[in-house]
Amino acid sequence: MARTPSTMQELGSPAPDFSLPEPLTGQQVSLADFEGEPLLVVFMCNHCPYVLHIIDEFAA
């Protein structure tokens, strides 16, 4: 696995707003769309062996 630099947010700090395409519809969804609601955002690669090991836990 390649090591890449990261600009990690400090834990407990608010996330900056961003938008991404929703995988099923392609419509843009932004972090602001979920304001006031609990939200877990996970960025992962679905063919990574580490992700494959835990992917079923995310589906639960």
C-alpha positions in Angstrom: 0.0 0.0 0.0 1.5 3.4 -1.0 2.1 6.0 1.7 0.6 9.4 0.8 0.6 12.7 2.7 -2.6 13.6 4.4 -4.1 16.9 5.7 -6.1 15.3 8.6 -8.6 17.5 10.4 -8.0 17.7 14.1 -10.3 15.2 15.9 -13.5 16.9 17.2 -13.3 19.8 14.7 -16.1 20.5 12.3 -15.6 19.0 8.8 -15.3 21.5 5.9 -18.2 21.4 3.6 -17.7 19.3 0.4 -19.9 17.7 -2.2 -19.7 14.4 -4.0 -21.9 12.5 -6.5 -24.4 10.1 -5.0 -23.4 6.7 -6.4 -26.9 5.5 -7.4 -28.3 8.8 -8.9 -25.2 10.8 -9.7 -26.8 13.9 -8.1 -24.4 16.1 -6.1 -24.8 15.7 -2.3 -23.1 18.0 0.1 -22.2 17.7 3.7 -24.4 20.7 4.4 -27.4 18.6 3.2 -27.1 16.6 6.4 -26.8 19.6 8.8 -28.3 18.8 12.2 -28.5 15.0 11.5 -26.1 12.3 12.8 -23.7 11.4 9.9 -20.8 9.0 9.4 -18.7 9.6 6.3 -16.2 6.9 5.4 -13.9 7.1 2.3 -12.8 3.7 1.3 -11.7 1.7 -1.7 -14.0 -1.4 -2.3 -11.1 -3.6 -3.5 -8.6 -2.8 -0.7 -7.9 -6.0 1.4 -8.3 -4.0 4.6 -11.7 -2.7 3.6 -12.8 -6.2 2.4 -12.0 -7.5 5.9 -14.5 -5.0 7.5 -17.0 -4.2 4.8 -19.8 -6.4 6.2 -19.7 -4.4 9.5 -20.5 -1.2 7.5 -23.5 -2.9 5.9 -25.1 -3.7 9.3 
